[in-house]
């Protein structure tokens, strides 16, 4: 059940990052590196949990 909701994590994090950028007067293009870090972090987390599921079954 919880694994289905993991796709929300990068969406929420990107929305918060976008809100931060607009609040401080930056454009989305200027914050592109932050979006890349968010997506990379979430891919690592998803890969870790996928590996743990396969190891423990």
PDB file of N, H, CA, C and O in Angstrom:
ATOM      1  N   UNK A   1       0.827  -1.196   0.000  1.00  0.00           N
ATOM      2  CA  UNK A   1       0.000   0.000   0.000  1.00  0.00           C
ATOM      3  C   UNK A   1       0.868   1.257   0.000  1.00  0.00           C
ATOM      4  O   UNK A   1       0.660   2.173  -0.796  1.00  0.00           O
ATOM      5  N   UNK A   2       1.832   1.283   0.895  1.00  0.00           N
ATOM      6  H   UNK A   2       2.002   0.539   1.542  1.00  0.00           H
ATOM      7  CA  UNK A   2       2.678   2.471   1.019  1.00  0.00           C
ATOM      8  C   UNK A   2       3.556   2.673  -0.211  1.00  0.00           C
ATOM      9  O   UNK A   2       3.848   3.809  -0.586  1.00  0.00           O
ATOM     10  N   UNK A   3       3.973   1.588  -0.833  1.00  0.00           N
ATOM     11  H   UNK A   3       3.736   0.665  -0.528  1.00  0.00           H
ATOM     12  CA  UNK A   3       4.831   1.707  -2.015  1.00  0.00           C
ATOM     13  C   UNK A   3       4.107   2.424  -3.154  1.00  0.00           C
ATOM     14  O   UNK A   3       4.744   3.085  -3.974  1.00  0.00           O
ATOM     15  N   UNK A   4       2.789   2.296  -3.208  1.00  0.00           N
ATOM     16  H   UNK A   4       2.271   1.760  -2.542  1.00  0.00           H
ATOM     17  CA  UNK A   4       2.035   2.968  -4.266  1.00  0.00           C
ATOM     18  C   UNK A   4       2.088   4.479  -4.116  1.00  0.00           C
ATOM     19  O   UNK A   4       1.949   5.203  -5.101  1.00  0.00           O
ATOM     20  N   UNK A   5       2.286   4.961  -2.904  1.00  0.00           N
ATOM     21  H   UNK A   5       2.400   4.372  -2.103  1.00  0.00           H
ATOM     22  CA  UNK A   5       2.273   6.388  -2.644  1.00  0.00           C
ATOM     23  C   UNK A   5       3.642   7.042  -2.809  1.00  0.00           C
ATOM     24  O   UNK A   5       3.758   8.261  -2.685  1.00  0.00           O
ATOM     25  N   UNK A   6       4.675   6.256  -3.084  1.00  0.00           N
ATOM     26  H   UNK A   6       4.581   5.265  -3.185  1.00  0.00           H
ATOM     27  CA  UNK A   6       6.014   6.813  -3.227  1.00  0.00           C
ATOM     28  C   UNK A   6       6.150   7.734  -4.436  1.00  0.00           C
ATOM     29  O   UNK A   6       7.054   8.570  -4.471  1.00  0.00           O
ATOM     30  N   UNK A   7       5.265   7.595  -5.431  1.00  0.00           N
ATOM     31  H   UNK A   7       4.532   6.916  -5.403  1.00  0.00           H
ATOM     32  CA  UNK A   7       5.346   8.493  -6.577  1.00  0.00           C
ATOM     33  C   UNK A   7       4.973   9.919  -6.177  1.00  0.00           C
ATOM     34  O   UNK A   7       5.307  10.866  -6.889  1.00  0.00           O
ATOM     35  N   UNK A   8       4.288  10.084  -5.051  1.00  0.00           N
ATOM     36  H   UNK A   8       4.017   9.315  -4.472  1.00  0.00           H
ATOM     37  CA  UNK A   8       3.912  11.418  -4.586  1.00  0.00           C
ATOM     38  C   UNK A   8       5.092  12.182  -4.006  1.00  0.00           C
ATOM     39  O   UNK A   8       5.101  13.413  -4.030  1.00  0.00           O
ATOM     40  N   UNK A   9       6.070  11.484  -3.492  1.00  0.00           N
ATOM     41  H   UNK A   9       6.062  10.484  -3.472  1.00  0.00           H
ATOM     42  CA  UNK A   9       7.216  12.136  -2.866  1.00  0.00           C
ATOM     43  C   UNK A   9       7.950  13.083  -3.811  1.00  0.00           C
ATOM     44  O   UNK A   9       8.159  14.237  -3.436  1.00  0.00           O
ATOM     45  N   UNK A  10       8.354  12.670  -5.015  1.00  0.00           N
ATOM     46  H   UNK A  10       8.184  11.732  -5.320  1.00  0.00           H
ATOM     47  CA  UNK A  10       9.028  13.630  -5.900  1.00  0.00           C
ATOM     48  C   UNK A  10       8.102  14.753  -6.358  1.00  0.00           C
ATOM     49  O   UNK A  10       8.549  15.882  -6.560  1.00  0.00           O
ATOM     50  N   UNK A  11       6.825  14.451  -6.521  1.00  0.00           N
ATOM     51  H   UNK A  11       6.462  13.533  -6.357  1.00  0.00           H
ATOM     52  CA  UNK A  11       5.880  15.487  -6.934  1.00  0.00           C
ATOM     53  C   UNK A  11       5.773  16.563  -5.862  1.00  0.00           C
ATOM     54  O   UNK A  11       5.823  17.755  -6.164  1.00  0.00           O
ATOM     55  N   UNK A  12       5.626  16.145  -4.624  1.00  0.00           N
ATOM     56  H   UNK A  12       5.585  15.177  -4.378  1.00  0.00           H
ATOM     57  CA  UNK A  12       5.514  17.093  -3.507  1.00  0.00           C
ATOM     58  C   UNK A  12       6.809  17.879  -3.343  1.00  0.00           C
ATOM     59  O   UNK A  12       6.779  19.092  -3.138  1.00  0.00           O
ATOM     60  N   UNK A  13       7.943  17.192  -3.432  1.00  0.00           N
ATOM     61  H   UNK A  13       7.968  16.206  -3.599  1.00  0.00           H
ATOM     62  CA  UNK A  13       9.225  17.876  -3.285  1.00  0.00           C
ATOM     63  C   UNK A  13       9.449  18.898  -4.397  1.00  0.00           C
ATOM     64  O   UNK A  13       9.959  19.988  -4.140  1.00  0.00           O
ATOM     65  N   UNK A  14       9.074  18.557  -5.624  1.00  0.00           N
ATOM     66  H   UNK A  14       8.659  17.671  -5.832  1.00  0.00           H
ATOM     67  CA  UNK A  14       9.222  19.501  -6.736  1.00  0.00           C
ATOM     68  C   UNK A  14       8.285  20.692  -6.574  1.00  0.00           C
ATOM     69  O   UNK A  14       8.658  21.822  -6.887  1.00  0.00           O
ATOM     70  N   UNK A  15       7.071  20.445  -6.089  1.00  0.00           N
ATOM     71  H   UNK A  15       6.767  19.526  -5.835  1.00  0.00           H
ATOM     72  CA  UNK A  15       6.146  21.552  -5.851  1.00  0.00           C
ATOM     73  C   UNK A  15       6.666  22.495  -4.773  1.00  0.00           C
ATOM     74  O   UNK A  15       6.556  23.715  -4.897  1.00  0.00           O
ATOM     75  N   UNK A  16       7.232  21.922  -3.717  1.00  0.00           N
ATOM     76  H   UNK A  16       7.321  20.931  -3.616  1.00  0.00           H
ATOM     77  CA  UNK A  16       7.807  22.760  -2.660  1.00  0.00           C
ATOM     78  C   UNK A  16       8.996  23.537  -3.208  1.00  0.00           C
ATOM     79  O   UNK A  16       9.141  24.717  -2.890  1.00  0.00           O
ATOM     80  N   UNK A  17       9.840  22.932  -4.008  1.00  0.00           N
ATOM     81  H   UNK A  17       9.722  21.973  -4.266  1.00  0.00           H
ATOM     82  CA  UNK A  17      10.995  23.621  -4.597  1.00  0.00           C
ATOM     83  C   UNK A  17      10.535  24.743  -5.521  1.00  0.00           C
ATOM     84  O   UNK A  17      11.097  25.839  -5.500  1.00  0.00           O
ATOM     85  N   UNK A  18       9.515  24.471  -6.329  1.00  0.00           N
ATOM     86  H   UNK A  18       9.058  23.581  -6.345  1.00  0.00           H
ATOM     87  CA  UNK A  18       8.985  25.484  -7.226  1.00  0.00           C
ATOM     88  C   UNK A  18       8.399  26.653  -6.444  1.00  0.00           C
ATOM     89  O   UNK A  18       8.594  27.812  -6.810  1.00  0.00           O
ATOM     90  N   UNK A  19       7.679  26.345  -5.363  1.00  0.00           N
ATOM     91  H   UNK A  19       7.521  25.403  -5.065  1.00  0.00           H
ATOM     92  CA  UNK A  19       7.135  27.394  -4.497  1.00  0.00           C
ATOM     93  C   UNK A  19       8.269  28.244  -3.909  1.00  0.00           C
ATOM     94  O   UNK A  19       8.170  29.471  -3.879  1.00  0.00           O
ATOM     95  N   UNK A  20       9.325  27.607  -3.451  1.00  0.00           N
ATOM     96  H   UNK A  20       9.405  26.610  -3.475  1.00  0.00           H
ATOM     97  CA  UNK A  20      10.470  28.326  -2.900  1.00  0.00           C
ATOM     98  C   UNK A  20      11.089  29.255  -3.947  1.00  0.00           C
ATOM     99  O   UNK A  20      11.395  30.414  -3.666  1.00  0.00           O
ATOM    100  N   UNK A  21      11.266  28.722  -5.158  1.00  0.00           N
ATOM    101  H   UNK A  21      11.017  27.781  -5.387  1.00  0.00           H
ATOM    102  CA  UNK A  21      11.870  29.528  -6.230  1.00  0.00           C
ATOM    103  C   UNK A  21      11.019  30.749  -6.549  1.00  0.00           C
ATOM    104  O   UNK A  21      11.545  31.857  -6.648  1.00  0.00           O
ATOM    105  N   UNK A  22       9.721  30.565  -6.711  1.00  0.00           N
ATOM    106  H   UNK A  22       9.293  29.665  -6.631  1.00  0.00           H
ATOM    107  CA  UNK A  22       8.859  31.687  -7.061  1.00  0.00           C
ATOM    108  C   UNK A  22       8.757  32.687  -5.923  1.00  0.00           C
ATOM    109  O   UNK A  22       8.657  33.890  -6.160  1.00  0.00           O
ATOM    110  N   UNK A  23       8.782  32.201  -4.697  1.00  0.00           N
ATOM    111  H   UNK A  23       8.864  31.223  -4.505  1.00  0.00           H
ATOM    112  CA  UNK A  23       8.689  33.100  -3.547  1.00  0.00           C
ATOM    113  C   UNK A  23       9.919  34.009  -3.450  1.00  0.00           C
ATOM    114  O   UNK A  23       9.811  35.164  -3.039  1.00  0.00           O
ATOM    115  N   UNK A  24      11.064  33.493  -3.824  1.00  0.00           N
ATOM    116  H   UNK A  24      11.152  32.555  -4.158  1.00  0.00           H
ATOM    117  CA  UNK A  24      12.306  34.258  -3.732  1.00  0.00           C
ATOM    118  C   UNK A  24      12.710  34.921  -5.048  1.00  0.00           C
ATOM    119  O   UNK A  24      13.810  35.462  -5.161  1.00  0.00           O
ATOM    120  N   UNK A  25      11.824  34.880  -6.035  1.00  0.00           N
ATOM    121  H   UNK A  25      10.930  34.440  -5.943  1.00  0.00           H
ATOM    122  CA  UNK A  25      12.055  35.607  -7.275  1.00  0.00           C
ATOM    123  C   UNK A  25      12.947  34.918  -8.293  1.00  0.00           C
ATOM    124  O   UNK A  25      13.479  35.578  -9.186  1.00  0.00           O
ATOM    125  N   UNK A  26      13.122  33.624  -8.184  1.00  0.00           N
ATOM    126  H   UNK A  26      12.690  33.087  -7.459  1.00  0.00           H
ATOM    127  CA  UNK A  26      13.918  32.884  -9.156  1.00  0.00           C
ATOM    128  C   UNK A  26      12.994  32.251 -10.192  1.00  0.00           C
ATOM    129  O   UNK A  26      11.812  32.030  -9.931  1.00  0.00           O
ATOM    130  N   UNK A  27      13.540  31.967 -11.353  1.00  0.00           N
ATOM    131  H   UNK A  27      14.501  32.147 -11.564  1.00  0.00           H
ATOM    132  CA  UNK A  27      12.762  31.271 -12.376  1.00  0.00           C
ATOM    133  C   UNK A  27      12.985  29.769 -12.235  1.00  0.00           C
ATOM    134  O   UNK A  27      13.913  29.318 -11.564  1.00  0.00           O
ATOM    135  N   UNK A  28      12.110  29.010 -12.884  1.00  0.00           N
ATOM    136  H   UNK A  28      11.355  29.376 -13.429  1.00  0.00           H
ATOM    137  CA  UNK A  28      12.259  27.548 -12.854  1.00  0.00           C
ATOM    138  C   UNK A  28      13.557  27.135 -13.546  1.00  0.00           C
ATOM    139  O   UNK A  28      14.180  26.143 -13.166  1.00  0.00           O
ATOM    140  N   UNK A  29      13.961  27.894 -14.559  1.00  0.00           N
ATOM    141  H   UNK A  29      13.455  28.700 -14.868  1.00  0.00           H
ATOM    142  CA  UNK A  29      15.215  27.579 -15.261  1.00  0.00           C
ATOM    143  C   UNK A  29      16.410  27.743 -14.331  1.00  0.00           C
ATOM    144  O   UNK A  29      17.359  26.961 -14.398  1.00  0.00           O
ATOM    145  N   UNK A  30      16.373  28.745 -13.470  1.00  0.00           N
ATOM    146  H   UNK A  30      15.603  29.380 -13.415  1.00  0.00           H
ATOM    147  CA  UNK A  30      17.470  28.946 -12.521  1.00  0.00           C
ATOM    148  C   UNK A  30      17.506  27.838 -11.472  1.00  0.00           C
ATOM    149  O   UNK A  30      18.570  27.552 -10.921  1.00  0.00           O
ATOM    150  N   UNK A  31      16.376  27.213 -11.187  1.00  0.00           N
ATOM    151  H   UNK A  31      15.512  27.445 -11.634  1.00  0.00           H
ATOM    152  CA  UNK A  31      16.315  26.150 -10.192  1.00  0.00           C
ATOM    153  C   UNK A  31      16.365  24.760 -10.780  1.00  0.00           C
ATOM    154  O   UNK A  31      16.054  23.782 -10.100  1.00  0.00           O
ATOM    155  N   UNK A  32      16.755  24.662 -12.048  1.00  0.00           N
ATOM    156  H   UNK A  32      17.008  25.457 -12.600  1.00  0.00           H
ATOM    157  CA  UNK A  32      16.779  23.377 -12.732  1.00  0.00           C
ATOM    158  C   UNK A  32      17.689  22.363 -12.034  1.00  0.00           C
ATOM    159  O   UNK A  32      17.367  21.176 -11.977  1.00  0.00           O
ATOM    160  N   UNK A  33      18.801  22.820 -11.515  1.00  0.00           N
ATOM    161  H   UNK A  33      19.062  23.784 -11.561  1.00  0.00           H
ATOM    162  CA  UNK A  33      19.726  21.922 -10.824  1.00  0.00           C
ATOM    163  C   UNK A  33      19.059  21.319  -9.581  1.00  0.00           C
ATOM    164  O   UNK A  33      19.280  20.152  -9.259  1.00  0.00           O
ATOM    165  N   UNK A  34      18.255  22.110  -8.896  1.00  0.00           N
ATOM    166  H   UNK A  34      18.076  23.058  -9.158  1.00  0.00           H
ATOM    167  CA  UNK A  34      17.531  21.610  -7.729  1.00  0.00           C
ATOM    168  C   UNK A  34      16.530  20.530  -8.105  1.00  0.00           C
ATOM    169  O   UNK A  34      16.391  19.535  -7.394  1.00  0.00           O
ATOM    170  N   UNK A  35      15.825  20.722  -9.228  1.00  0.00           N
ATOM    171  H   UNK A  35      15.937  21.531  -9.806  1.00  0.00           H
ATOM    172  CA  UNK A  35      14.899  19.691  -9.695  1.00  0.00           C
ATOM    173  C   UNK A  35      15.645  18.409 -10.027  1.00  0.00           C
ATOM    174  O   UNK A  35      15.157  17.313  -9.751  1.00  0.00           O
ATOM    175  N   UNK A  36      16.820  18.541 -10.614  1.00  0.00           N
ATOM    176  H   UNK A  36      17.216  19.432 -10.838  1.00  0.00           H
ATOM    177  CA  UNK A  36      17.629  17.361 -10.946  1.00  0.00           C
ATOM    178  C   UNK A  36      18.065  16.633  -9.674  1.00  0.00           C
ATOM    179  O   UNK A  36      18.040  15.403  -9.627  1.00  0.00           O
ATOM    180  N   UNK A  37      18.462  17.378  -8.651  1.00  0.00           N
ATOM    181  H   UNK A  37      18.482  18.377  -8.689  1.00  0.00           H
ATOM    182  CA  UNK A  37      18.836  16.761  -7.383  1.00  0.00           C
ATOM    183  C   UNK A  37      17.655  16.042  -6.745  1.00  0.00           C
ATOM    184  O   UNK A  37      17.811  14.946  -6.207  1.00  0.00           O
ATOM    185  N   UNK A  38      16.484  16.650  -6.802  1.00  0.00           N
ATOM    186  H   UNK A  38      16.357  17.540  -7.239  1.00  0.00           H
ATOM    187  CA  UNK A  38      15.287  16.026  -6.236  1.00  0.00           C
ATOM    188  C   UNK A  38      14.979  14.724  -6.956  1.00  0.00           C
ATOM    189  O   UNK A  38      14.719  13.707  -6.313  1.00  0.00           O
ATOM    190  N   UNK A  39      15.005  14.744  -8.275  1.00  0.00           N
ATOM    191  H   UNK A  39      15.217  15.570  -8.798  1.00  0.00           H
ATOM    192  CA  UNK A  39      14.712  13.529  -9.034  1.00  0.00           C
ATOM    193  C   UNK A  39      15.767  12.445  -8.814  1.00  0.00           C
ATOM    194  O   UNK A  39      15.429  11.267  -8.703  1.00  0.00           O
ATOM    195  N   UNK A  40      17.035  12.834  -8.750  1.00  0.00           N
ATOM    196  H   UNK A  40      17.310  13.791  -8.840  1.00  0.00           H
ATOM    197  CA  UNK A  40      18.101  11.851  -8.504  1.00  0.00           C
ATOM    198  C   UNK A  40      17.951  11.235  -7.118  1.00  0.00           C
ATOM    199  O   UNK A  40      18.092  10.023  -6.955  1.00  0.00           O
ATOM    200  N   UNK A  41      17.668  12.064  -6.126  1.00  0.00           N
ATOM    201  H   UNK A  41      17.553  13.048  -6.259  1.00  0.00           H
ATOM    202  CA  UNK A  41      17.471  11.560  -4.763  1.00  0.00           C
ATOM    203  C   UNK A  41      16.326  10.563  -4.721  1.00  0.00           C
ATOM    204  O   UNK A  41      16.443   9.509  -4.095  1.00  0.00           O
ATOM    205  N   UNK A  42      15.225  10.883  -5.377  1.00  0.00           N
ATOM    206  H   UNK A  42      15.130  11.739  -5.886  1.00  0.00           H
ATOM    207  CA  UNK A  42      14.072   9.998  -5.353  1.00  0.00           C
ATOM    208  C   UNK A  42      14.313   8.717  -6.147  1.00  0.00           C
ATOM    209  O   UNK A  42      13.781   7.664  -5.794  1.00  0.00           O
ATOM    210  N   UNK A  43      15.094   8.792  -7.198  1.00  0.00           N
ATOM    211  H   UNK A  43      15.526   9.647  -7.485  1.00  0.00           H
ATOM    212  CA  UNK A  43      15.454   7.571  -7.932  1.00  0.00           C
ATOM    213  C   UNK A  43      16.316   6.652  -7.076  1.00  0.00           C
ATOM    214  O   UNK A  43      16.153   5.432  -7.113  1.00  0.00           O
ATOM    215  N   UNK A  44      17.222   7.226  -6.316  1.00  0.00           N
ATOM    216  H   UNK A  44      17.355   8.217  -6.287  1.00  0.00           H
ATOM    217  CA  UNK A  44      18.059   6.423  -5.416  1.00  0.00           C
ATOM    218  C   UNK A  44      17.206   5.758  -4.352  1.00  0.00           C
ATOM    219  O   UNK A  44      17.384   4.576  -4.059  1.00  0.00           O
ATOM    220  N   UNK A  45      16.279   6.511  -3.769  1.00  0.00           N
ATOM    221  H   UNK A  45      16.134   7.471  -4.007  1.00  0.00           H
ATOM    222  CA  UNK A  45      15.382   5.949  -2.747  1.00  0.00           C
ATOM    223  C   UNK A  45      14.528   4.828  -3.343  1.00  0.00           C
ATOM    224  O   UNK A  45      14.393   3.767  -2.734  1.00  0.00           O
ATOM    225  N   UNK A  46      13.957   5.052  -4.517  1.00  0.00           N
ATOM    226  H   UNK A  46      14.067   5.914  -5.011  1.00  0.00           H
ATOM    227  CA  UNK A  46      13.132   4.030  -5.167  1.00  0.00           C
ATOM    228  C   UNK A  46      13.959   2.794  -5.501  1.00  0.00           C
ATOM    229  O   UNK A  46      13.492   1.669  -5.326  1.00  0.00           O
ATOM    230  N   UNK A  47      15.177   2.996  -5.977  1.00  0.00           N
ATOM    231  H   UNK A  47      15.556   3.910  -6.119  1.00  0.00           H
ATOM    232  CA  UNK A  47      16.055   1.863  -6.270  1.00  0.00           C
ATOM    233  C   UNK A  47      16.401   1.069  -5.025  1.00  0.00           C
ATOM    234  O   UNK A  47      16.441  -0.161  -5.062  1.00  0.00           O
ATOM    235  N   UNK A  48      16.652   1.762  -3.925  1.00  0.00           N
ATOM    236  H   UNK A  48      16.620   2.761  -3.896  1.00  0.00           H
ATOM    237  CA  UNK A  48      16.962   1.087  -2.671  1.00  0.00           C
ATOM    238  C   UNK A  48      15.786   0.227  -2.207  1.00  0.00           C
ATOM    239  O   UNK A  48      15.969  -0.935  -1.845  1.00  0.00           O
ATOM    240  N   UNK A  49      14.592   0.795  -2.219  1.00  0.00           N
ATOM    241  H   UNK A  49      14.443   1.739  -2.513  1.00  0.00           H
ATOM    242  CA  UNK A  49      13.432   0.038  -1.759  1.00  0.00           C
ATOM    243  C   UNK A  49      13.107  -1.113  -2.701  1.00  0.00           C
ATOM    244  O   UNK A  49      12.681  -2.175  -2.246  1.00  0.00           O
ATOM    245  N   UNK A  50      13.298  -0.927  -3.996  1.00  0.00           N
ATOM    246  H   UNK A  50      13.644  -0.064  -4.365  1.00  0.00           H
ATOM    247  CA  UNK A  50      13.092  -2.015  -4.945  1.00  0.00           C
ATOM    248  C   UNK A  50      14.084  -3.141  -4.680  1.00  0.00           C
ATOM    249  O   UNK A  50      13.714  -4.316  -4.703  1.00  0.00           O
ATOM    250  N   UNK A  51      15.332  -2.789  -4.429  1.00  0.00           N
ATOM    251  H   UNK A  51      15.632  -1.835  -4.411  1.00  0.00           H
ATOM    252  CA  UNK A  51      16.338  -3.793  -4.113  1.00  0.00           C
ATOM    253  C   UNK A  51      15.982  -4.540  -2.828  1.00  0.00           C
ATOM    254  O   UNK A  51      16.109  -5.763  -2.764  1.00  0.00           O
ATOM    255  N   UNK A  52      15.540  -3.812  -1.810  1.00  0.00           N
ATOM    256  H   UNK A  52      15.437  -2.819  -1.862  1.00  0.00           H
ATOM    257  CA  UNK A  52      15.179  -4.450  -0.543  1.00  0.00           C
ATOM    258  C   UNK A  52      13.978  -5.391  -0.703  1.00  0.00           C
ATOM    259  O   UNK A  52      13.923  -6.444  -0.068  1.00  0.00           O
ATOM    260  N   UNK A  53      13.033  -5.013  -1.540  1.00  0.00           N
ATOM    261  H   UNK A  53      13.077  -4.157  -2.055  1.00  0.00           H
ATOM    262  CA  UNK A  53      11.883  -5.897  -1.775  1.00  0.00           C
ATOM    263  C   UNK A  53      12.345  -7.200  -2.433  1.00  0.00           C
ATOM    264  O   UNK A  53      11.895  -8.282  -2.055  1.00  0.00           O
ATOM    265  N   UNK A  54      13.245  -7.093  -3.418  1.00  0.00           N
ATOM    266  H   UNK A  54      13.610  -6.213  -3.724  1.00  0.00           H
ATOM    267  CA  UNK A  54      13.709  -8.285  -4.108  1.00  0.00           C
ATOM    268  C   UNK A  54      14.613  -9.148  -3.234  1.00  0.00           C
ATOM    269  O   UNK A  54      14.609 -10.372  -3.364  1.00  0.00           O
ATOM    270  N   UNK A  55      15.375  -8.537  -2.360  1.00  0.00           N
ATOM    271  H   UNK A  55      15.379  -7.542  -2.254  1.00  0.00           H
ATOM    272  CA  UNK A  55      16.253  -9.296  -1.472  1.00  0.00           C
ATOM    273  C   UNK A  55      15.449 -10.053  -0.423  1.00  0.00           C
ATOM    274  O   UNK A  55      15.765 -11.198  -0.098  1.00  0.00           O
ATOM    275  N   UNK A  56      14.409  -9.412   0.107  1.00  0.00           N
ATOM    276  H   UNK A  56      14.152  -8.483  -0.157  1.00  0.00           H
ATOM    277  CA  UNK A  56      13.678 -10.018   1.228  1.00  0.00           C
ATOM    278  C   UNK A  56      12.572 -10.972   0.805  1.00  0.00           C
ATOM    279  O   UNK A  56      11.947 -11.598   1.662  1.00  0.00           O
ATOM    280  N   UNK A  57      12.317 -11.100  -0.481  1.00  0.00           N
ATOM    281  H   UNK A  57      12.825 -10.592  -1.177  1.00  0.00           H
ATOM    282  CA  UNK A  57      11.277 -12.046  -0.901  1.00  0.00           C
ATOM    283  C   UNK A  57      11.858 -13.320  -1.406  1.00  0.00           C
ATOM    284  O   UNK A  57      11.118 -14.222  -1.799  1.00  0.00           O
TER     285      UNK A  57
END
